[in-house]
Amino acid sequence: MRPAASIKMGFYPTPSTVVNKIKTFLQFPQGKVSFFDPCCGEGIAVKELAEGKNAVTYGIELDQARAEAAKQNLDFVISGDFFQTKISNNAFSLMLNNPPYFSDGIERQELAFLRNTIRYLQPQGILIFIISQHRLDEKIAKVLSLHFENIQVFAFPQDEYEAFKQIVILGSKKQSSEPDLPKLQELLRIPDSMVAEIPETPLLSYPVPETQLITIFKSSVVDVLELQKFLAKSTLWNRLENSHRKLYGSNRPPLPLRTGHLALVLASGYLDGEVGEGGNLHIVKGRVFKETKENTEVLDKELIHRETDVIRISIKILKADGSIQVLV
Ligand SMILES: C[S@@+](CC[C@H](N)C(=O)[O-])C[C@H]1O[C@@H](n2cnc3c(N)ncnc32)[C@H](O)[C@@H]1O
C-alpha cells in the first residue's frame, strides 16, 4: 500500500512488487538497451527495471522536487513538462508509461501520454502501460490495437489493486500500424471483466530490442534550476559578475545601450511596465512571437507542404489617454 503523502499531484508510483513481476516478462539482449519513462516521478520504477542490466535510463518529471530525486536514480532526467520536450523518434527499447490519472480540461492524460509517446519507442520496443481498469475506453483501445501486438493485460496484485484498480498492459510496437478488430473488441471488454493478476511465471515474454541511437533528449524550454547550477559552476560567469559588481556596484551596463540594444531589450519584455511621468506617462509591452507561414506546391506528382517559422517582435505603448501605439 502507498503512504497517503505520496498520492500527491497525480503521483502514484508503480509499486516494487509490480515492477519485479513485470521484469520477469522481459528477455534482455547481449547489447545495450534504453528505458524511458515520460512521467517518471522519482524514477524508482525504471531504476528497478534496469537494475543489474545493461540499460541506460531516461525520465521526464514535471514536479521539480521529484525530478531532482529522479536525477539520483536515472541516467538522464528532464525536469519539466513532457509535452515541451524534443526527443529522438523510434529510439527507446522500452517505455514505462504510468501517466497521471486526470484530465487537463481537454483530454484525459492517460490517452494524451499514450498517443504522444508511441513515436519515441522503436518498432518491437516494449510498452508497459499502467492505468485504472475503467479508463480503458474506446480511444485507448483503438490506439493500443492499432500500434501494438502481443498485447497482454493483467491486474495489479490484490493488495495493490484495491486503491486504484490498476491494470498493466504489455505489448510490443508493431513495425507499422495496422488495425486489429478482434484485439480491439477484446480490449473493449476489459473494463467490465475480471482481469487475472500478473502471474509469477509469464506464458508469453518479450524480447527487449537493443537501443537505437538517442541523439535528442531535451526540454524545449529553459530549465531555470539547471541554468542557475550551470552558471554557478561557470568561472567566466563568476569573473564577469564579480568584476562588474566591483566596477559598477549594480547590474547597470558599463556603456549606455545603443538604439538596437534598446529595441531588443524592449521587445524581450524586460522593460515592460510604466514609463515616464505626468502627461508623458505610458505603459510599454514588448513581446517576441513565432509566426508560421504555410506554402503548398505541386512538384511532379508530389504535393509538397512547407511550414516556415519566422520570429517577429512587437512593441506596443498604452498612453494615458487610452490610445495604443504600435511601435513595431
Ligand atoms: C502515476 S505517477 C507515475 C510515476 C512513475 N512513472 C512510476 O511509475 O512510478 C505520474 C507522474 O507524472 C508526473 N506528471 C504529471 N504531468 C506531467 C507532465 N506533463 N510531464 C511530466 N511529468 C508529469 C506527476 O508529477 C507524477 O509524478
The ligand as an SDF file (V2000), in Angstrom:
LIG
                    3D

 27 29  0  0  0  0  0  0  0  0999 V2000
    1.2870    7.9940  -11.7220 C   0  0  0  0  0  0  0  0  0  0  0  0
    2.8050    8.8500  -11.3860 S   0  0  0  0  0  0  0  0  0  0  0  0
    3.9520    7.7100  -12.0750 C   0  0  0  0  0  0  0  0  0  0  0  0
    5.3630    7.8230  -11.5870 C   0  0  0  0  0  0  0  0  0  0  0  0
    6.3290    6.8060  -12.2300 C   0  0  0  0  0  0  0  0  0  0  0  0
    6.1980    6.7850  -13.6640 N   0  0  0  0  0  0  0  0  0  0  0  0
    6.0780    5.4250  -11.7100 C   0  0  0  0  0  0  0  0  0  0  0  0
    5.5370    4.6010  -12.4560 O   0  0  0  0  0  0  0  0  0  0  0  0
    6.4200    5.1550  -10.5510 O   0  0  0  0  0  0  0  0  0  0  0  0
    2.6680   10.1620  -12.5790 C   0  0  0  0  0  0  0  0  0  0  0  0
    3.7600   11.2390  -12.5220 C   0  0  0  0  0  0  0  0  0  0  0  0
    3.5920   12.0880  -13.6570 O   0  0  0  0  0  0  0  0  0  0  0  0
    4.0260   13.3910  -13.3100 C   0  0  0  0  0  0  0  0  0  0  0  0
    3.5000   14.3130  -14.3430 N   0  0  0  0  0  0  0  0  0  0  0  0
    2.2470   14.8510  -14.4370 C   0  0  0  0  0  0  0  0  0  0  0  0
    2.1370   15.6100  -15.5450 N   0  0  0  0  0  0  0  0  0  0  0  0
    3.3580   15.5610  -16.1820 C   0  0  0  0  0  0  0  0  0  0  0  0
    3.8840   16.1510  -17.3800 C   0  0  0  0  0  0  0  0  0  0  0  0
    3.1100   16.9230  -18.1530 N   0  0  0  0  0  0  0  0  0  0  0  0
    5.1640   15.8720  -17.7220 N   0  0  0  0  0  0  0  0  0  0  0  0
    5.9390   15.0750  -16.9360 C   0  0  0  0  0  0  0  0  0  0  0  0
    5.5030   14.5070  -15.7820 N   0  0  0  0  0  0  0  0  0  0  0  0
    4.2330   14.7340  -15.4180 C   0  0  0  0  0  0  0  0  0  0  0  0
    3.4570   13.5750  -11.9120 C   0  0  0  0  0  0  0  0  0  0  0  0
    4.1280   14.6290  -11.2280 O   0  0  0  0  0  0  0  0  0  0  0  0
    3.7300   12.1800  -11.3150 C   0  0  0  0  0  0  0  0  0  0  0  0
    4.9720   12.1550  -10.6640 O   0  0  0  0  0  0  0  0  0  0  0  0
  1  2  1  0
  2  3  1  0
  2 10  1  0
  3  4  1  0
  4  5  1  0
  5  6  1  0
  5  7  1  0
  7  8  2  0
  7  9  1  0
 10 11  1  0
 11 12  1  0
 11 26  1  0
 12 13  1  0
 13 14  1  0
 13 24  1  0
 14 15  1  0
 14 23  1  0
 15 16  2  0
 16 17  1  0
 17 18  1  0
 17 23  2  0
 18 19  1  0
 18 20  2  0
 20 21  1  0
 21 22  2  0
 22 23  1  0
 24 25  1  0
 24 26  1  0
 26 27  1  0
M  CHG  2   2   1   9  -1
M  END
$$$$
